[in-house]
Amino acid sequence: MCVIANSNSCGGNMAGSTGTFQSPGYPTNYDNSEYCDWHILVQSGYRVSISFSDFDLEGGIGCPYDWVEIFDDSNSAVSLGK
């Protein structure tokens, strides 16, 4: 499964044994203030493994402009890491 967003709609739900996603306009830069919210859905008891083949962030101490943040549940306010 491959889900590719455009600048009008970034994010979505992913379900299945494998999948990929990317930022709008990849490999070029995306627009300022772009927000993407991806939900990776798996059955209870399954694990998710995430790896990045290309990852580039805008500079700044503490990643004030670009980041990836992982949550265990879409309704959870507790971050697993940023």
C-alpha positions in Angstrom: 0.0 0.0 0.0 1.3 3.5 -0.8 -0.5 6.6 0.4 0.8 9.9 -1.1 -0.7 13.1 0.0 -1.0 16.4 -1.9 -0.8 19.9 -0.5 -4.6 20.1 -0.2 -4.8 16.9 1.9 -1.9 15.6 3.9 -2.4 12.6 6.1 -4.8 9.7 6.2 -5.3 6.2 7.5 -3.1 3.3 6.7 -4.0 -0.4 7.3 -2.3 -3.5 6.0 0.8 -5.5 6.5 3.1 -2.9 4.8 2.8 0.7 3.6 4.7 3.9 2.7 3.9 7.6 3.0 5.7 10.8 2.2 5.4 14.5 2.5 3.7 16.6 -0.1 5.9 17.3 -3.1 8.6 14.9 -2.0 11.5 15.0 -2.9 11.2 18.8 -3.0 10.4 20.9 0.0 6.8 21.1 1.2 4.9 24.4 1.9 5.4 26.4 5.1 3.1 25.4 7.9 2.2 22.0 6.3 0.6 19.6 8.8 0.3 15.9 8.1 -1.5 13.5 10.4 -1.1 9.8 9.5 -2.9 7.0 11.4 -1.3 3.6 11.2 -4.0 1.0 12.1 -3.2 -2.5 13.2 -5.0 -5.3 15.0 -4.7 -5.6 18.8 -1.5 -7.4 19.7 0.4 -6.4 16.6 3.4 -4.1 16.5 4.3 -1.3 14.1 7.8 -0.8 12.8 8.6 2.6 11.3 11.8 3.3 9.3 12.9 6.3 7.2 14.8 6.1 4.0 15.2 9.9 3.6 14.7 12.3 6.5 15.7 16.0 6.4 14.6 18.7 8.9 14.9 22.4 8.8 17.5 23.6 11.3 16.8 25.0 14.7 17.4 24.0 18.3 14.7 21.6 19.5 13.2 21.1 16.0 10.9 24.1 16.2 9.8 23.9 12.6 9.8 20.2 11.5 9.3 17.1 13.5 7.8 13.6 13.6 5.9 12.7 16.8 4.6 9.2 17.6 1.6 8.4 19.7 0.4 4.9 20.7 -3.3 5.7 20.2 -5.1 8.4 18.1 -7.0 9.4 21.2 -4.0 9.6 23.4 -2.4 12.9 24.5 0.8 11.0 25.6 3.6 11.2 23.1 6.0 8.2 22.7 8.7 10.5 21.3 9.4 13.5 19.1 
